[in-house]
């Protein structure tokens, strides 16, 4: 039996909604799973499924080959792991806590200083999706951990490796989430607009979901322009979009909707034109956001 075929003993530290979903998926997949949470009582259902509840984090770590941290934030990772760093020495540690890229890199350096093999992950799913075909988790850091436990990681969702830099997975994660939140809040703004005419959010959603899906097909073309650095646009430059977006702002005001969402977009378009970029495409907003205004 090869190392990849051996049954993996897993410890899940942190039993919030995501931690519970991960632990439950591992248990149902047949992996011996030990669970622990700082607040007692969150392991009851998991124990009923077949998990083992640990009295403390050290006991959970001792029972495992692979330790998965799913905690509330970067500070909580250190709060939980610093006192048991010696117990983690020689273990495989995966951080699935939502941590900023620099925090992930700091954790990787901390782990290296304590002789802990470290892999960071960004979860592209909500808890109910874990273990389903729609779930995806991005990883970066230790290739050895990813390769050795790839089969186990695939039980949680599709697993993709982005290289040795421990911060890369988090960077992808948060960049994708930024786009998601911008899309959601744009929908919320639109729902507030149509409400002024007595149109329900449900009716609006039917049209919005189809429209957003169609518009998403333009992203690869936008990406090509951004990567080329040539933003010349003879068809729909910023000067074309400005009157349309000014009208969106007016329509929002007329509907009694605050400009928290569309106002910053209008400012970006106006600034691009003020900087002499009226003949360039909206894709150049990427440079504005990155601070390249020359």
C-alpha positions as CSV (number, residue, x, y, z in Angstrom):
1,X,0.0,0.0,0.0
2,X,1.4,3.4,-1.0
3,X,1.4,6.5,1.2
4,X,-1.4,8.0,-0.9
5,X,-3.5,4.9,-0.3
6,X,-3.1,4.8,3.5
7,X,-5.9,6.1,5.6
8,X,-5.3,9.6,6.8
9,X,-6.0,10.6,10.4
10,X,-7.3,14.2,10.3
11,X,-7.8,16.7,13.0
12,X,-10.1,19.7,12.3
13,X,-9.5,22.7,14.6
14,X,-12.4,25.1,14.6
15,X,-16.0,24.1,14.3
16,X,-17.8,27.1,12.9
17,X,-20.1,26.5,10.0
18,X,-17.2,25.8,7.6
19,X,-15.2,23.7,10.0
20,X,-18.3,21.6,10.8
21,X,-19.0,21.1,7.1
22,X,-15.4,20.1,6.4
23,X,-15.3,17.7,9.4
24,X,-18.6,16.1,8.5
25,X,-17.5,15.6,4.9
26,X,-14.3,13.9,6.0
27,X,-16.1,11.6,8.4
28,X,-18.7,10.6,5.8
29,X,-15.8,9.9,3.4
30,X,-14.5,7.4,6.0
31,X,-11.4,9.3,7.3
32,X,-10.7,9.0,11.0
33,X,-11.4,12.5,12.1
34,X,-10.8,14.2,15.4
35,X,-12.4,17.5,16.1
36,X,-11.9,20.4,18.5
37,X,-13.4,23.8,19.1
38,X,-12.5,26.5,21.6
39,X,-16.2,26.8,22.6
40,X,-17.5,23.5,23.9
41,X,-20.6,21.8,22.5
42,X,-20.1,22.3,18.8
43,X,-18.8,18.8,18.3
44,X,-22.0,16.9,19.4
45,X,-23.4,16.3,15.9
46,X,-20.0,15.4,14.5
47,X,-19.4,12.9,17.2
48,X,-22.8,11.4,16.4
49,X,-21.6,11.0,12.8
50,X,-18.4,9.2,14.0
51,X,-15.9,11.9,14.7
52,X,-13.8,11.8,17.9
53,X,-14.1,14.9,20.1
54,X,-10.7,16.0,21.6
55,X,-10.4,17.5,25.1
56,X,-8.1,20.1,23.8
57,X,-6.2,21.2,20.7
58,X,-3.1,19.3,21.7
59,X,-5.0,16.0,22.0
60,X,-6.5,16.6,18.6
61,X,-3.1,17.2,17.0
62,X,-1.6,14.1,18.6
63,X,-4.3,12.0,17.0
64,X,-3.6,13.3,13.5
65,X,-1.3,13.0,10.6
66,X,-3.0,16.0,8.9
67,X,-4.1,19.0,10.9
68,X,-6.7,21.4,9.3
69,X,-7.2,24.8,10.9
70,X,-10.6,26.4,10.1
71,X,-10.6,29.3,12.6
72,X,-12.2,32.7,12.7
73,X,-9.2,34.9,11.6
74,X,-5.5,35.2,11.4
75,X,-5.1,36.2,15.1
76,X,-7.1,33.2,16.2
77,X,-4.8,30.9,14.3
78,X,-1.9,32.1,16.4
79,X,-4.0,32.0,19.6
80,X,-4.8,28.4,19.0
81,X,-1.5,27.1,17.4
82,X,1.2,29.0,19.2
83,X,0.8,27.1,22.5
84,X,1.0,23.8,20.7
85,X,3.6,24.5,18.1
86,X,5.9,21.8,19.5
87,X,3.1,19.2,19.0
88,X,2.8,20.2,15.3
89,X,6.5,19.7,14.6
90,X,6.7,17.1,11.8
91,X,3.0,17.2,11.1
92,X,1.2,18.5,8.0
93,X,-0.7,21.7,8.7
94,X,-3.3,23.1,6.3
95,X,-4.7,26.5,7.1
96,X,-8.2,27.0,5.6
97,X,-8.9,30.1,7.7
98,X,-9.7,33.1,5.6
99,X,-6.4,35.0,5.9
100,X,-5.0,37.8,3.8
101,X,-2.0,36.8,1.5
102,X,0.6,38.4,3.7
103,X,-0.9,36.7,6.8
104,X,-0.7,33.4,4.9
105,X,3.0,34.1,4.2
106,X,3.6,35.0,7.8
107,X,2.0,31.7,8.9
108,X,4.2,29.8,6.5
109,X,7.3,31.5,8.0
110,X,6.1,30.7,11.5
111,X,5.5,27.1,10.5
112,X,9.0,26.8,8.9
113,X,10.6,28.2,12.1
114,X,8.8,25.4,14.1
115,X,9.6,22.7,11.5
116,X,6.0,22.3,10.5
117,X,5.1,21.6,6.9
118,X,2.5,24.2,5.8
119,X,-0.1,24.5,3.1
120,X,-2.5,27.4,2.8
121,X,-6.0,27.2,1.2
122,X,-8.7,29.5,-0.1
123,X,-12.2,28.0,0.0
124,X,-14.3,28.9,-3.0
125,X,-17.6,27.6,-1.6
126,X,-20.1,28.1,1.2
127,X,-20.4,25.4,3.9
128,X,-23.3,23.5,2.3
129,X,-21.3,23.1,-0.9
130,X,-18.4,21.3,0.8
131,X,-18.0,17.8,-0.6
132,X,-20.2,18.5,-3.7
133,X,-19.0,18.9,-7.3
134,X,-19.5,22.7,-7.1
135,X,-16.9,23.2,-4.3
136,X,-13.4,24.3,-5.1
137,X,-10.4,24.9,-2.7
138,X,-7.3,26.6,-3.9
139,X,-4.0,25.7,-2.3
140,X,-0.4,27.1,-2.2
141,X,2.6,26.4,0.0
142,X,4.0,22.9,0.5
143,X,3.8,20.8,-2.6
144,X,4.7,17.8,-0.5
145,X,1.5,18.1,1.5
146,X,-0.7,18.8,-1.6
147,X,0.7,15.8,-3.4
148,X,0.6,13.4,-0.4
149,X,-3.0,14.3,0.6
150,X,-4.4,15.3,-2.7
151,X,-6.9,12.4,-2.7
152,X,-8.2,13.4,0.7
153,X,-8.4,17.1,-0.3
154,X,-10.5,16.2,-3.3
155,X,-13.1,14.8,-1.0
156,X,-13.8,18.4,0.1
157,X,-14.0,19.9,-3.4
158,X,-11.8,20.2,-6.4
159,X,-8.3,20.9,-5.3
160,X,-5.9,23.1,-7.3
161,X,-2.3,23.9,-6.5
162,X,-0.9,27.4,-7.2
163,X,2.8,27.0,-6.2
164,X,5.1,27.4,-3.3
165,X,4.2,30.9,-2.3
166,X,1.8,30.4,0.6
167,X,0.0,33.7,-0.2
168,X,-1.0,32.9,-3.7
169,X,-4.1,30.9,-2.9
170,X,-5.4,33.6,-0.6
171,X,-4.7,36.2,-3.2
172,X,-6.8,34.3,-5.8
173,X,-9.4,33.7,-3.2
174,X,-9.8,37.3,-2.2
175,X,-9.6,38.6,-5.8
176,X,-12.4,36.3,-6.8
177,X,-14.4,37.3,-3.7
178,X,-14.0,40.9,-4.6
179,X,-15.6,40.3,-7.9
180,X,-18.4,38.2,-6.3
181,X,-19.2,41.0,-3.7
182,X,-19.2,43.6,-6.4
183,X,-21.6,41.5,-8.4
184,X,-23.9,40.8,-5.4
185,X,-24.0,44.5,-4.3
186,X,-24.6,45.6,-7.9
187,X,-27.6,43.2,-7.9
188,X,-28.8,44.6,-4.6
189,X,-28.5,48.2,-6.0
190,X,-30.6,47.1,-9.0
191,X,-33.2,45.4,-6.8
192,X,-33.5,48.6,-4.9
193,X,-34.0,50.6,-8.1
194,X,-36.8,48.4,-9.5
195,X,-38.6,48.3,-6.2
196,X,-39.5,51.9,-6.7
197,X,-41.7,50.7,-9.6
198,X,-43.2,47.9,-7.6
199,X,-41.1,45.2,-9.2
200,X,-40.1,42.4,-6.9
201,X,-36.5,41.3,-6.3
202,X,-37.5,37.8,-7.5
203,X,-38.7,39.1,-10.9
204,X,-35.6,41.2,-11.2
205,X,-33.4,38.2,-10.3
206,X,-34.8,36.2,-13.2
207,X,-33.5,38.8,-15.7
208,X,-30.4,39.7,-13.8
209,X,-29.0,36.2,-13.5
210,X,-29.3,35.6,-17.2
211,X,-27.8,39.0,-18.1
212,X,-24.9,38.6,-15.7
213,X,-24.1,35.1,-17.1
214,X,-24.1,36.5,-20.6
215,X,-21.9,39.4,-19.7
216,X,-19.4,37.2,-17.9
217,X,-18.5,35.7,-21.3
218,X,-16.8,39.1,-22.0
219,X,-14.2,38.6,-19.2
220,X,-11.6,36.7,-21.3
221,X,-11.7,39.5,-23.9
222,X,-11.3,42.1,-21.2
223,X,-8.4,40.1,-19.7
224,X,-6.6,40.1,-23.1
225,X,-6.8,43.9,-23.3
226,X,-5.5,44.3,-19.7
227,X,-2.6,41.9,-20.3
228,X,-1.7,43.7,-23.6
229,X,-1.6,47.1,-21.9
230,X,-3.2,48.6,-25.0
231,X,-6.4,50.2,-23.9
232,X,-7.2,52.0,-27.2
233,X,-11.0,51.5,-27.9
234,X,-12.6,53.0,-31.0
235,X,-16.0,51.4,-30.3
236,X,-16.9,51.9,-26.7
237,X,-14.3,54.0,-24.9
238,X,-14.7,55.8,-21.6
239,X,-16.3,58.7,-23.3
240,X,-19.0,56.4,-24.6
241,X,-19.8,54.9,-21.2
242,X,-19.8,58.2,-19.3
243,X,-23.3,59.5,-20.5
244,X,-24.8,56.0,-19.9
245,X,-23.3,55.8,-16.4
246,X,-24.3,59.4,-15.6
247,X,-27.9,58.4,-16.5
248,X,-27.7,55.3,-14.2
249,X,-26.7,57.7,-11.4
250,X,-29.6,60.0,-12.2
251,X,-32.0,57.1,-12.4
252,X,-30.8,55.8,-9.0
253,X,-31.4,59.2,-7.4
254,X,-34.8,59.4,-9.0
255,X,-35.7,56.0,-7.5
256,X,-34.5,57.2,-4.1
257,X,-31.5,54.7,-4.1
258,X,-28.3,55.7,-2.4
259,X,-25.2,55.9,-4.6
260,X,-22.8,53.8,-2.4
261,X,-22.5,51.2,-5.1
262,X,-22.6,53.1,-8.4
263,X,-21.0,56.4,-7.1
264,X,-17.5,55.0,-6.9
265,X,-17.8,53.5,-10.4
266,X,-18.9,56.9,-11.7
267,X,-15.9,58.5,-10.0
268,X,-13.5,56.0,-11.7
269,X,-14.9,56.8,-15.1
270,X,-14.8,60.5,-14.5
271,X,-11.2,60.3,-13.2
272,X,-10.1,58.3,-16.3
273,X,-11.6,61.0,-18.6
274,X,-10.1,63.8,-16.5
275,X,-6.7,62.1,-16.9
276,X,-7.0,62.3,-20.7
277,X,-8.1,58.7,-21.1
278,X,-11.5,59.4,-22.7
279,X,-10.5,57.3,-25.8
280,X,-9.5,54.3,-23.8
281,X,-11.6,51.4,-22.8
282,X,-13.1,50.8,-19.3
283,X,-10.5,48.0,-18.9
284,X,-8.0,50.7,-18.1
285,X,-9.8,51.1,-14.7
286,X,-7.5,48.2,-13.7
287,X,-4.6,50.6,-13.9
288,X,-6.4,53.3,-12.0
289,X,-7.1,50.8,-9.2
290,X,-3.5,49.6,-9.2
291,X,-2.4,53.2,-8.8
292,X,-0.9,53.6,-12.3
293,X,-2.3,57.0,-13.3
294,X,0.6,58.2,-15.4
